């Protein structure tokens, strides 16, 4: 049965919901070895059959950051700097991962983290991997952003 795991940034301006029917103790936990994720001590999970939803509780606080091949956006809170997860957008579709450090129930994700090094991927390979392994994603912007 699908369970929704709630999380938030440090200041609460952005919330995240990761919905999955994979028991958290069996979810693959990945420690991406890129310079950004290592800096943040990030641990990611995803579920292609689930959903991840980032919601801007305070308008204008969801900051997207990209670097390197610029194939995805890292989601950060503009207020407190918390790294929430990452999103790949492809037309109408979006795929994401959640940084489980932000989840209230992070302690339930007990799998030994896998050190994941994606340096050898080219751009198309990276996008293909994310589409097959990442979670269908939704971003809900605050009211102010919608009026921009
Ligand atoms: Zn914040």
Backbone and ligand atoms as CSV (ligand in chain L), in Angstrom:
chain,resi,resn,atom,element,x,y,z
A,1,UNK,N,N,0.843,-1.190,0.000
A,1,UNK,CA,C,0.000,0.000,0.000
A,1,UNK,C,C,0.882,1.246,0.000
A,2,UNK,N,N,0.509,2.203,-0.798
A,2,UNK,CA,C,1.326,3.412,-0.899
A,2,UNK,C,C,1.248,4.232,0.389
A,3,UNK,N,N,2.383,4.692,0.821
A,3,UNK,CA,C,2.495,5.530,2.009
A,3,UNK,C,C,3.138,6.847,1.585
A,4,UNK,N,N,2.654,7.947,2.150
A,4,UNK,CA,C,3.241,9.249,1.850
A,4,UNK,C,C,4.124,9.690,3.014
A,5,UNK,N,N,5.378,9.975,2.705
A,5,UNK,CA,C,6.351,10.444,3.696
A,5,UNK,C,C,6.483,11.949,3.534
A,6,UNK,N,N,6.262,12.662,4.629
A,6,UNK,CA,C,6.279,14.122,4.600
A,6,UNK,C,C,7.648,14.641,4.997
A,7,UNK,N,N,8.007,15.732,4.384
A,7,UNK,CA,C,9.254,16.379,4.781
A,7,UNK,C,C,9.163,17.875,4.556
A,8,UNK,N,N,10.177,18.582,5.018
A,8,UNK,CA,C,10.193,20.036,4.862
A,8,UNK,C,C,11.623,20.539,4.971
A,9,UNK,N,N,11.803,21.751,4.464
A,9,UNK,CA,C,13.107,22.400,4.647
A,9,UNK,C,C,13.210,22.907,6.080
A,10,UNK,N,N,14.340,23.452,6.433
A,10,UNK,CA,C,14.568,23.865,7.817
A,10,UNK,C,C,13.573,24.921,8.270
A,11,UNK,N,N,13.255,25.875,7.378
A,11,UNK,CA,C,12.368,26.974,7.793
A,11,UNK,C,C,10.895,26.692,7.493
A,12,UNK,N,N,10.605,25.626,6.756
A,12,UNK,CA,C,9.222,25.255,6.475
A,12,UNK,C,C,8.615,25.918,5.255
A,13,UNK,N,N,9.399,26.684,4.511
A,13,UNK,CA,C,8.868,27.367,3.333
A,13,UNK,C,C,8.547,26.400,2.193
A,14,UNK,N,N,9.253,25.270,2.167
A,14,UNK,CA,C,9.018,24.260,1.136
A,14,UNK,C,C,8.771,22.924,1.829
A,15,UNK,N,N,7.714,22.241,1.381
A,15,UNK,CA,C,7.450,20.902,1.890
A,15,UNK,C,C,7.599,19.910,0.757
A,16,UNK,N,N,7.843,18.669,1.118
A,16,UNK,CA,C,7.967,17.607,0.131
A,16,UNK,C,C,7.172,16.408,0.615
A,17,UNK,N,N,6.557,15.701,-0.356
A,17,UNK,CA,C,5.851,14.456,-0.059
A,17,UNK,C,C,6.357,13.393,-1.015
A,18,UNK,N,N,6.851,12.324,-0.453
A,18,UNK,CA,C,7.325,11.179,-1.244
A,18,UNK,C,C,6.335,10.046,-1.003
A,19,UNK,N,N,5.641,9.627,-2.069
A,19,UNK,CA,C,4.640,8.574,-1.949
A,19,UNK,C,C,5.149,7.327,-2.653
A,20,UNK,N,N,5.124,6.204,-1.927
A,20,UNK,CA,C,5.691,4.974,-2.468
A,20,UNK,C,C,5.086,3.788,-1.756
A,21,UNK,N,N,4.966,2.653,-2.477
A,21,UNK,CA,C,4.572,1.443,-1.753
A,21,UNK,C,C,5.753,0.512,-1.510
A,22,UNK,N,N,6.958,1.008,-1.756
A,22,UNK,CA,C,8.156,0.251,-1.367
A,22,UNK,C,C,8.380,0.485,0.129
A,23,UNK,N,N,8.458,-0.605,0.922
A,23,UNK,CA,C,8.738,-0.392,2.353
A,23,UNK,C,C,10.050,0.382,2.503
A,24,UNK,N,N,10.088,1.419,3.357
A,24,UNK,CA,C,11.270,2.278,3.413
A,24,UNK,C,C,12.560,1.526,3.722
A,25,UNK,N,N,12.460,0.441,4.502
A,25,UNK,CA,C,13.672,-0.322,4.826
A,25,UNK,C,C,14.215,-1.054,3.601
A,26,UNK,N,N,13.377,-1.199,2.551
A,26,UNK,CA,C,13.809,-1.884,1.329
A,26,UNK,C,C,14.120,-0.912,0.194
A,27,UNK,N,N,13.867,0.366,0.410
A,27,UNK,CA,C,14.127,1.354,-0.634
A,27,UNK,C,C,15.631,1.518,-0.827
A,28,UNK,N,N,16.044,1.589,-2.090
A,28,UNK,CA,C,17.460,1.805,-2.389
A,28,UNK,C,C,17.822,3.246,-2.042
A,29,UNK,N,N,18.791,3.404,-1.145
A,29,UNK,CA,C,19.257,4.741,-0.747
A,29,UNK,C,C,20.570,5.005,-1.471
A,30,UNK,N,N,20.615,6.128,-2.203
A,30,UNK,CA,C,21.805,6.422,-3.007
A,30,UNK,C,C,22.495,7.693,-2.496
A,31,UNK,N,N,23.793,7.599,-2.360
A,31,UNK,CA,C,24.606,8.767,-2.070
A,31,UNK,C,C,25.329,9.139,-3.354
A,32,UNK,N,N,24.744,10.095,-4.080
A,32,UNK,CA,C,25.362,10.541,-5.325
A,32,UNK,C,C,26.725,11.150,-4.986
A,33,UNK,N,N,27.714,10.835,-5.820
A,33,UNK,CA,C,29.085,11.271,-5.545
A,33,UNK,C,C,29.439,12.570,-6.272
A,34,UNK,N,N,28.448,13.251,-6.830
A,34,UNK,CA,C,28.766,14.527,-7.478
A,34,UNK,C,C,29.147,15.555,-6.418
A,35,UNK,N,N,29.811,16.624,-6.847
A,35,UNK,CA,C,30.340,17.599,-5.901
A,35,UNK,C,C,29.227,18.248,-5.082
A,36,UNK,N,N,28.081,18.474,-5.711
A,36,UNK,CA,C,26.962,19.114,-5.015
A,36,UNK,C,C,26.422,18.208,-3.906
A,37,UNK,N,N,26.109,16.965,-4.251
A,37,UNK,CA,C,25.489,16.064,-3.274
A,37,UNK,C,C,26.436,15.725,-2.137
A,38,UNK,N,N,27.744,15.612,-2.436
A,38,UNK,CA,C,28.709,15.341,-1.371
A,38,UNK,C,C,28.797,16.517,-0.401
A,39,UNK,N,N,28.698,17.713,-0.958
A,39,UNK,CA,C,28.743,18.916,-0.122
A,39,UNK,C,C,27.584,18.932,0.880
A,40,UNK,N,N,26.437,18.384,0.447
A,40,UNK,CA,C,25.233,18.422,1.272
A,40,UNK,C,C,25.016,17.140,2.073
A,41,UNK,N,N,25.847,16.127,1.848
A,41,UNK,CA,C,25.599,14.848,2.507
A,41,UNK,C,C,24.257,14.269,2.117
A,42,UNK,N,N,23.893,14.455,0.849
A,42,UNK,CA,C,22.549,14.094,0.409
A,42,UNK,C,C,22.384,12.587,0.255
A,43,UNK,N,N,21.203,12.118,0.579
A,43,UNK,CA,C,20.819,10.720,0.354
A,43,UNK,C,C,19.492,10.718,-0.384
A,44,UNK,N,N,19.461,10.054,-1.522
A,44,UNK,CA,C,18.289,10.111,-2.392
A,44,UNK,C,C,17.572,8.773,-2.463
A,45,UNK,N,N,16.240,8.862,-2.569
A,45,UNK,CA,C,15.446,7.691,-2.928
A,45,UNK,C,C,14.481,8.094,-4.034
A,46,UNK,N,N,14.042,7.095,-4.788
A,46,UNK,CA,C,13.056,7.324,-5.835
A,46,UNK,C,C,12.252,6.049,-6.032
A,47,UNK,N,N,11.112,6.191,-6.701
A,47,UNK,CA,C,10.243,5.051,-7.004
A,47,UNK,C,C,9.465,5.378,-8.268
A,48,UNK,N,N,9.786,4.710,-9.384
A,48,UNK,CA,C,9.100,5.015,-10.648
A,48,UNK,C,C,7.581,4.816,-10.581
A,49,UNK,N,N,7.114,4.036,-9.588
A,49,UNK,CA,C,5.670,3.817,-9.444
A,49,UNK,C,C,5.054,4.758,-8.413
A,50,UNK,N,N,5.843,5.640,-7.842
A,50,UNK,CA,C,5.342,6.522,-6.791
A,50,UNK,C,C,5.124,7.941,-7.284
A,51,UNK,N,N,5.153,8.872,-6.345
A,51,UNK,CA,C,5.067,10.287,-6.711
A,51,UNK,C,C,5.884,11.107,-5.703
A,52,UNK,N,N,6.540,12.130,-6.220
A,52,UNK,CA,C,7.197,13.085,-5.329
A,52,UNK,C,C,6.647,14.465,-5.653
A,53,UNK,N,N,6.323,15.207,-4.594
A,53,UNK,CA,C,5.663,16.494,-4.766
A,53,UNK,C,C,6.377,17.547,-3.914
A,54,UNK,N,N,6.845,18.581,-4.558
A,54,UNK,CA,C,7.459,19.706,-3.859
A,54,UNK,C,C,6.452,20.848,-3.839
A,55,UNK,N,N,6.189,21.402,-2.682
A,55,UNK,CA,C,5.209,22.478,-2.568
A,55,UNK,C,C,5.842,23.697,-1.914
A,56,UNK,N,N,5.674,24.813,-2.605
A,56,UNK,CA,C,6.168,26.083,-2.087
A,56,UNK,C,C,5.108,26.629,-1.132
A,57,UNK,N,N,5.349,26.515,0.172
A,57,UNK,CA,C,4.393,27.033,1.153
A,57,UNK,C,C,4.491,28.556,1.242
A,58,UNK,N,N,5.702,29.070,1.042
A,58,UNK,CA,C,5.937,30.509,1.005
A,58,UNK,C,C,6.314,30.879,-0.421
A,59,UNK,N,N,5.494,31.708,-1.082
A,59,UNK,CA,C,5.743,32.020,-2.497
A,59,UNK,C,C,7.153,32.555,-2.733
A,60,UNK,N,N,7.753,32.100,-3.811
A,60,UNK,CA,C,9.048,32.619,-4.229
A,60,UNK,C,C,10.252,31.991,-3.555
A,61,UNK,N,N,10.049,30.957,-2.749
A,61,UNK,CA,C,11.174,30.385,-2.006
A,61,UNK,C,C,11.806,29.179,-2.695
A,62,UNK,N,N,11.126,28.596,-3.695
A,62,UNK,CA,C,11.692,27.403,-4.335
A,62,UNK,C,C,12.715,27.834,-5.380
A,63,UNK,N,N,13.966,27.529,-5.087
A,63,UNK,CA,C,15.073,27.915,-5.953
A,63,UNK,C,C,15.563,26.692,-6.718
A,64,UNK,N,N,15.706,26.845,-8.031
A,64,UNK,CA,C,16.231,25.746,-8.850
A,64,UNK,C,C,17.667,26.074,-9.228
A,65,UNK,N,N,18.543,25.092,-9.023
A,65,UNK,CA,C,19.958,25.287,-9.308
A,65,UNK,C,C,20.428,24.169,-10.218
A,66,UNK,N,N,21.163,24.521,-11.262
A,66,UNK,CA,C,21.717,23.475,-12.121
A,66,UNK,C,C,23.167,23.789,-12.441
A,67,UNK,N,N,23.910,22.745,-12.757
A,67,UNK,CA,C,25.326,22.911,-13.088
A,67,UNK,C,C,25.723,21.730,-13.966
A,68,UNK,N,N,26.958,21.685,-14.379
A,68,UNK,CA,C,27.458,20.554,-15.170
A,68,UNK,C,C,26.693,20.415,-16.467
A,69,UNK,N,N,26.098,19.238,-16.694
A,69,UNK,CA,C,25.365,18.989,-17.942
A,69,UNK,C,C,24.013,19.702,-17.953
A,70,UNK,N,N,23.609,20.254,-16.828
A,70,UNK,CA,C,22.350,21.003,-16.709
A,70,UNK,C,C,21.141,20.198,-17.194
A,71,UNK,N,N,21.129,18.914,-16.856
A,71,UNK,CA,C,20.013,18.074,-17.261
A,71,UNK,C,C,18.910,18.049,-16.218
A,72,UNK,N,N,19.166,18.577,-15.044
A,72,UNK,CA,C,18.160,18.557,-13.980
A,72,UNK,C,C,18.362,19.769,-13.085
A,73,UNK,N,N,17.326,20.058,-12.309
A,73,UNK,CA,C,17.380,21.176,-11.373
A,73,UNK,C,C,17.411,20.654,-9.943
A,74,UNK,N,N,18.373,21.116,-9.172
A,74,UNK,CA,C,18.397,20.837,-7.744
A,74,UNK,C,C,17.444,21.824,-7.076
A,75,UNK,N,N,16.586,21.315,-6.206
A,75,UNK,CA,C,15.578,22.146,-5.544
A,75,UNK,C,C,16.090,22.543,-4.167
A,76,UNK,N,N,16.215,23.849,-3.986
A,76,UNK,CA,C,16.732,24.403,-2.731
A,76,UNK,C,C,15.751,25.423,-2.191
A,77,UNK,N,N,15.743,25.579,-0.858
A,77,UNK,CA,C,14.957,26.658,-0.278
A,77,UNK,C,C,15.776,27.944,-0.332
A,78,UNK,N,N,15.153,28.975,-0.865
A,78,UNK,CA,C,15.830,30.257,-0.991
A,78,UNK,C,C,16.043,30.920,0.385
A,79,UNK,N,N,15.208,30.561,1.358
A,79,UNK,CA,C,15.357,31.147,2.704
A,79,UNK,C,C,16.465,30.481,3.504
A,80,UNK,N,N,16.361,29.150,3.644
A,80,UNK,CA,C,17.248,28.471,4.608
A,80,UNK,C,C,18.312,27.630,3.941
A,81,UNK,N,N,18.251,27.469,2.621
A,81,UNK,CA,C,19.310,26.773,1.891
A,81,UNK,C,C,19.216,25.267,1.865
A,82,UNK,N,N,18.149,24.700,2.455
A,82,UNK,CA,C,18.043,23.240,2.481
A,82,UNK,C,C,17.934,22.668,1.077
A,83,UNK,N,N,18.690,21.597,0.829
A,83,UNK,CA,C,18.600,20.865,-0.431
A,83,UNK,C,C,17.505,19.811,-0.305
A,84,UNK,N,N,16.433,19.964,-1.094
A,84,UNK,CA,C,15.237,19.136,-0.949
A,84,UNK,C,C,15.220,17.917,-1.863
A,85,UNK,N,N,15.782,18.061,-3.062
A,85,UNK,CA,C,15.716,16.988,-4.047
A,85,UNK,C,C,16.041,17.553,-5.410
A,86,UNK,N,N,15.756,16.782,-6.433
A,86,UNK,CA,C,16.174,17.151,-7.772
A,86,UNK,C,C,15.048,16.813,-8.745
A,87,UNK,N,N,14.940,17.613,-9.815
A,87,UNK,CA,C,13.853,17.422,-10.776
A,87,UNK,C,C,14.396,17.476,-12.193
A,88,UNK,N,N,13.961,16.526,-13.005
A,88,UNK,CA,C,14.213,16.533,-14.443
A,88,UNK,C,C,12.879,16.808,-15.134
A,89,UNK,N,N,12.834,17.843,-15.930
A,89,UNK,CA,C,11.604,18.186,-16.643
A,89,UNK,C,C,11.767,17.820,-18.112
A,90,UNK,N,N,10.755,17.156,-18.672
A,90,UNK,CA,C,10.783,16.790,-20.084
A,90,UNK,C,C,9.397,17.066,-20.664
A,91,UNK,N,N,9.225,18.225,-21.278
A,91,UNK,CA,C,7.904,18.604,-21.775
A,91,UNK,C,C,6.936,18.707,-20.608
A,92,UNK,N,N,5.839,17.969,-20.692
A,92,UNK,CA,C,4.824,18.004,-19.638
A,92,UNK,C,C,5.221,17.136,-18.446
A,93,UNK,N,N,6.152,16.233,-18.666
A,93,UNK,CA,C,6.490,15.264,-17.621
A,93,UNK,C,C,7.632,15.775,-16.757
A,94,UNK,N,N,7.628,15.333,-15.512
A,94,UNK,CA,C,8.733,15.652,-14.622
A,94,UNK,C,C,9.034,14.420,-13.773
A,95,UNK,N,N,10.307,14.267,-13.470
A,95,UNK,CA,C,10.786,13.139,-12.690
A,95,UNK,C,C,11.660,13.698,-11.577
A,96,UNK,N,N,11.590,13.081,-10.393
A,96,UNK,CA,C,12.364,13.648,-9.305
A,96,UNK,C,C,12.873,12.615,-8.323
A,97,UNK,N,N,13.737,13.089,-7.459
A,97,UNK,CA,C,14.197,12.327,-6.303
A,97,UNK,C,C,14.010,13.216,-5.084
A,98,UNK,N,N,13.895,12.576,-3.935
A,98,UNK,CA,C,13.833,13.347,-2.698
A,98,UNK,C,C,15.108,13.091,-1.907
A,99,UNK,N,N,15.630,14.123,-1.296
A,99,UNK,CA,C,16.728,13.985,-0.334
A,99,UNK,C,C,16.100,13.541,0.974
A,100,UNK,N,N,16.325,12.282,1.356
A,100,UNK,CA,C,15.606,11.759,2.532
A,100,UNK,C,C,16.023,12.444,3.827
A,101,UNK,N,N,17.087,13.219,3.789
A,101,UNK,CA,C,17.455,13.996,4.985
A,101,UNK,C,C,16.334,14.957,5.384
A,102,UNK,N,N,15.465,15.311,4.413
A,102,UNK,CA,C,14.396,16.271,4.701
A,102,UNK,C,C,13.129,15.600,5.228
A,103,UNK,N,N,13.075,14.269,5.206
A,103,UNK,CA,C,11.828,13.584,5.575
A,103,UNK,C,C,11.715,13.412,7.090
A,104,UNK,N,N,10.507,13.595,7.605
A,104,UNK,CA,C,10.278,13.406,9.038
A,104,UNK,C,C,10.652,11.988,9.472
A,105,UNK,N,N,10.342,11.020,8.595
A,105,UNK,CA,C,10.591,9.612,8.919
A,105,UNK,C,C,11.855,9.073,8.266
A,106,UNK,N,N,12.874,9.923,8.150
A,106,UNK,CA,C,14.112,9.488,7.477
A,106,UNK,C,C,14.731,8.264,8.146
A,107,UNK,N,N,14.506,8.112,9.450
A,107,UNK,CA,C,15.116,6.996,10.185
A,107,UNK,C,C,14.585,5.639,9.708
A,108,UNK,N,N,13.445,5.639,8.994
A,108,UNK,CA,C,12.881,4.377,8.509
A,108,UNK,C,C,13.627,3.846,7.287
A,109,UNK,N,N,14.399,4.730,6.617
A,109,UNK,CA,C,15.104,4.330,5.394
A,109,UNK,C,C,16.478,3.796,5.798
A,110,UNK,N,N,16.501,2.519,6.122
A,110,UNK,CA,C,17.662,1.954,6.815
A,110,UNK,C,C,18.629,1.210,5.908
A,111,UNK,N,N,18.350,1.142,4.596
A,111,UNK,CA,C,19.281,0.427,3.706
A,111,UNK,C,C,20.649,1.096,3.717
A,112,UNK,N,N,21.676,0.282,3.623
A,112,UNK,CA,C,23.037,0.802,3.511
A,112,UNK,C,C,23.129,1.648,2.241
A,113,UNK,N,N,23.497,2.924,2.343
A,113,UNK,CA,C,23.532,3.764,1.140
A,113,UNK,C,C,24.542,3.254,0.119
A,114,UNK,N,N,24.151,3.384,-1.147
A,114,UNK,CA,C,25.017,3.014,-2.259
A,114,UNK,C,C,25.716,4.278,-2.742
A,115,UNK,N,N,27.041,4.231,-2.848
A,115,UNK,CA,C,27.786,5.365,-3.397
A,115,UNK,C,C,27.638,5.331,-4.915
A,116,UNK,N,N,26.874,6.265,-5.446
A,116,UNK,CA,C,26.535,6.244,-6.865
A,116,UNK,C,C,27.359,7.295,-7.600
A,117,UNK,N,N,28.162,6.831,-8.555
A,117,UNK,CA,C,29.024,7.739,-9.327
A,117,UNK,C,C,28.561,7.730,-10.778
A,118,UNK,N,N,28.050,8.868,-11.224
A,118,UNK,CA,C,27.475,8.959,-12.573
A,118,UNK,C,C,28.370,9.744,-13.525
A,119,UNK,N,N,29.622,9.943,-13.131
A,119,UNK,CA,C,30.525,10.792,-13.909
A,119,UNK,C,C,30.713,10.348,-15.348
A,120,UNK,N,N,30.643,9.035,-15.580
A,120,UNK,CA,C,30.942,8.527,-16.930
A,120,UNK,C,C,29.767,8.689,-17.890
A,121,UNK,N,N,28.608,9.106,-17.389
A,121,UNK,CA,C,27.437,9.220,-18.261
A,121,UNK,C,C,27.551,10.430,-19.183
A,122,UNK,N,N,27.048,10.281,-20.402
A,122,UNK,CA,C,26.868,11.458,-21.245
A,122,UNK,C,C,25.456,12.005,-21.002
A,123,UNK,N,N,25.120,13.071,-21.678
A,123,UNK,CA,C,23.860,13.758,-21.413
A,123,UNK,C,C,22.641,12.863,-21.655
A,124,UNK,N,N,22.623,12.153,-22.805
A,124,UNK,CA,C,21.444,11.336,-23.113
A,124,UNK,C,C,21.356,10.140,-22.169
A,125,UNK,N,N,22.503,9.583,-21.795
A,125,UNK,CA,C,22.497,8.461,-20.864
A,125,UNK,C,C,21.986,8.867,-19.498
A,126,UNK,N,N,22.351,10.062,-19.098
A,126,UNK,CA,C,21.916,10.552,-17.787
A,126,UNK,C,C,20.409,10.775,-17.768
A,127,UNK,N,N,19.892,11.372,-18.809
A,127,UNK,CA,C,18.442,11.622,-18.877
A,127,UNK,C,C,17.689,10.298,-18.911
A,128,UNK,N,N,18.197,9.340,-19.688
A,128,UNK,CA,C,17.515,8.043,-19.801
A,128,UNK,C,C,17.486,7.328,-18.446
A,129,UNK,N,N,18.589,7.370,-17.713
A,129,UNK,CA,C,18.609,6.709,-16.404
A,129,UNK,C,C,17.584,7.345,-15.468
A,130,UNK,N,N,17.543,8.662,-15.472
A,130,UNK,CA,C,16.625,9.330,-14.551
A,130,UNK,C,C,15.173,9.019,-14.881
A,131,UNK,N,N,14.856,8.986,-16.188
A,131,UNK,CA,C,13.467,8.698,-16.557
A,131,UNK,C,C,13.065,7.292,-16.135
A,132,UNK,N,N,14.013,6.365,-16.132
A,132,UNK,CA,C,13.654,4.992,-15.781
A,132,UNK,C,C,13.661,4.766,-14.267
A,133,UNK,N,N,14.471,5.517,-13.519
A,133,UNK,CA,C,14.614,5.238,-12.084
A,133,UNK,C,C,13.953,6.268,-11.179
A,134,UNK,N,N,13.715,7.468,-11.665
A,134,UNK,CA,C,13.213,8.528,-10.795
A,134,UNK,C,C,11.687,8.454,-10.653
A,135,UNK,N,N,11.192,9.246,-9.748
A,135,UNK,CA,C,9.783,9.245,-9.377
A,135,UNK,C,C,9.029,10.305,-10.183
A,136,UNK,N,N,7.853,9.986,-10.725
A,136,UNK,CA,C,7.046,11.051,-11.323
A,136,UNK,C,C,6.880,12.200,-10.329
A,137,UNK,N,N,7.125,13.424,-10.812
A,137,UNK,CA,C,7.247,14.561,-9.891
A,137,UNK,C,C,6.237,15.655,-10.210
A,138,UNK,N,N,5.852,16.369,-9.155
A,138,UNK,CA,C,4.951,17.517,-9.265
A,138,UNK,C,C,5.574,18.647,-8.463
A,139,UNK,N,N,5.544,19.844,-9.031
A,139,UNK,CA,C,5.979,21.027,-8.295
A,139,UNK,C,C,4.791,21.964,-8.186
A,140,UNK,N,N,4.461,22.351,-6.955
A,140,UNK,CA,C,3.349,23.269,-6.731
A,140,UNK,C,C,3.932,24.592,-6.247
A,141,UNK,N,N,3.876,25.567,-7.138
A,141,UNK,CA,C,4.453,26.869,-6.819
A,141,UNK,C,C,3.479,27.673,-5.967
A,142,UNK,N,N,4.021,28.586,-5.195
A,142,UNK,CA,C,3.191,29.473,-4.403
A,142,UNK,C,C,2.425,30.440,-5.275
A,143,UNK,N,N,1.439,31.084,-4.708
A,143,UNK,CA,C,0.552,31.955,-5.458
A,143,UNK,C,C,1.313,33.097,-6.161
A,144,UNK,N,N,2.276,33.662,-5.490
A,144,UNK,CA,C,2.999,34.783,-6.072
A,144,UNK,C,C,3.703,34.379,-7.365
A,145,UNK,N,N,4.274,33.156,-7.355
A,145,UNK,CA,C,4.975,32.690,-8.541
A,145,UNK,C,C,4.026,32.500,-9.721
A,146,UNK,N,N,2.829,32.030,-9.418
A,146,UNK,CA,C,1.853,31.794,-10.487
A,146,UNK,C,C,1.422,33.107,-11.132
A,147,UNK,N,N,1.509,34.183,-10.373
A,147,UNK,CA,C,1.069,35.478,-10.902
A,147,UNK,C,C,2.192,36.203,-11.664
A,148,UNK,N,N,3.395,35.664,-11.611
A,148,UNK,CA,C,4.519,36.317,-12.282
A,148,UNK,C,C,4.248,36.441,-13.777
L,1,ZN,ZN,ZN,13.609,26.838,4.056
